[in-house]
Amino acid sequence: MYIVLEGIDGAGKSTQITALKQWLEDSGLEVEAIVEPTDSDIGLLIRKLLQNPKATEENIQKTLGLLFAADRLLLMDKISKEEYCNKIIISDRSFYSSLAYQNPSGWIAEINKFAKKPDIVLLLDLDVDLAIERCSGEDEFEKKSFLSNVKDSYLDLAKNDKNRFKIINANNGPKKVQTDIRKTIAPFLGICVSGID
């Protein structure tokens, strides 16, 4: 199973993935956690561009879109191999991030057409003001107006793919968010929901 956590910067994806991975392993499941961008040469270039003061400008956005698509293709073999071994893959972001963050969306969808679609997308929905408080402010993407647009894009994606997307209220504390995540994915994994608190 391929599970992805999505959300605007500051939503708590990394924290929740760490806790979710531990819980699944404690439940006897084999889990592999991955992150986008990767630590490949392409991923390192992406991280550098994200800190560029002009990162939200159209040409850099298109460049980032291409780089993310290339970096993502590097992950596809790994995801397939891990799934073949019956491992659960938990990813910090997927091509849905590109659809939410980069433009134009039709072109972004086209260059990501070979990316594997996740089985479940857990969208950590966070208030933009709270996200700004949590962010380091290092990336150009951590600006209120930009994050507001990205949040709207995510909610549109979720509305158009209700079977895949599960919206989790990330305004709650980390323990409550983790409980909500566990209750959401447990039925898909054959885990009893009643024992989750």
N, C-alpha and C positions, 0 to 999 in steps of 0.2 A: 504494500500500500504506500502511496506517495501522498504525503500530507504537507501542505504549504501554509506557513503563517505569513500573512500580508498585513500591511497597515502603514500609515504615514510614519515619518521619523519620530522617534520618541514613544511609539505605541507599546514597547516592551517585548518585542519579538524575541530578542536574544534571551532575556530572562525567562520567558515562558517556554522557549524551546529547551533550555537546560532542565527545567523542572519536569516538562513533559517527557523528555528522553529518560530521565531517572525513573519516573513513575512507570513508564512502559517496560523498562528493563526490570524493575522490581516486580512487575506482573509476569515476567518470564518471556518477554518478547525480545527479539534481536532488533536493534535500532541503529540507524546511521543518520547522523545530523550533517547537513550540508548548508552552505551559505553562498549567496550571490551578493556581490561579485566574489569569485573564487580567489585563491592566492596564486593563481597562474600569472604569467607575464601580462596577459590581457587584463586580468582582474586588478593587478597593481596599477596599470595605466588608467583604468576606470577610477580607482580610488584617488589618484592624483588629479584627474579631470574634475571630479566632484568638488574639489576644494578651490577650483578656479573661480574667481569672482564673476566670470562671464558664463558660468555653467548653465544658467537657465536660458541663455540666448539660443536662437533657432539652430545655427550651424553646429554649436557644441552639443545641443540636444540630439541632433541627428547623428553626430559622431558617437555620442554615448549610446544611442539606440543600436547602432551597428556593433559597437564593442560589447554591449551586454548580450546581444544575440550570439556573437561569436563565443563569448565566455560561457554562455548557457549551453551551447553545443558541446563544449568540453565536458559538461556534466551529464549529458544524456547517456553515454556509455556506462558511466558509474551508476546512475540511477537504475538502468536496465539490469546490470549485473547484480546489484544489491537486491532488487525485487525478485530476480530469478532465484536468489538464495533465501527467499522468504523473509527478507528484512523489511522493516518499516523505515521508510525514508521520511525524515522531517527536514524541510527546507526553510531557511530564512530567505524568503522572497522567491519569485519565479517570473515568468514572462508577464504575468499580470502587473508586476511592478512597472515594467516598461510601458504597458498600456496606460497605466495611471500617471506615470511621471513624464513620459516623452510624447512628442507629437511629430508628425500627424499620426493619429491612431490607426488609420487604415494601412499606412506604410509600415508602422511598427508591427501590426498583426501579420503582415505579409512576410517580413524578415524573420519572424518568430514562428512561422508555420510548421517548422520541424521540431519545435520544442514540445516535450511531452507535457500533456495536460495532467495536472494533479487529480487525485481521486477526491480529495477534500481540500478546500481553501478556507482557513480560519482567518477571517478578516477582523483584526483587532481595531475596533472603531473607537477612536480617541478624540476628545475635544481638541481643537487646534491650539487654543491658548495653553492648555495643559501640555501639549506636545512641545510648544516653544519653551516652556519652563524646564522640561526634561532634556532638551537638546543642548549640545555643546556650542552650537552656533558656528562651527567650523565650515560647514558646507553651505553653499548658496541655496541649497534645497530646503534649508531650515528657516525659511522666511514665512511669515504668517499668510500673506496673499498666495504664495505658491502652494503652501501646504493645504490651504482651503480648497484650491482647485483640485489638488491631488485627492483629497478626501472625497470630494464630490465625484470624481472619476471612479474611485474605488466603489462607492455606494451604487453608482450606475452599473458597474460591472457585476456587482452582487445581485442587483435587481434583475439583470438580464440572464443570470445563471444561478437561479435559486437552488437547484439541485446540488451544485458543486460548492457554492459559497455558504458559509455559516458565519453570521455576524456575532461577534463577542464584544460586549461592552467593556472596553479597556479603561474606562474612567474609574472603575473600581480598583481596590487594592490588589496587589499581585496574587495573593492567596485566593481571593474570590475569582479573579480572572482565570487562574489555573483550574479551579474547581469547575468553572463553566466550560473550559476547554475539554476537560476530562469527561464531563457529562455529555458533551457534544459528540466526541469521537468514540466513546465506549461502545455504543451499539454497533458501530461499523466493525469493531474488533472483537465482538462477542464477549465484552466485559460487562458485568452487571452494574448498572447505574446506581442501584439503591445503596451500595456501600461507599459511594464517593461523597466525600465532604470537603 
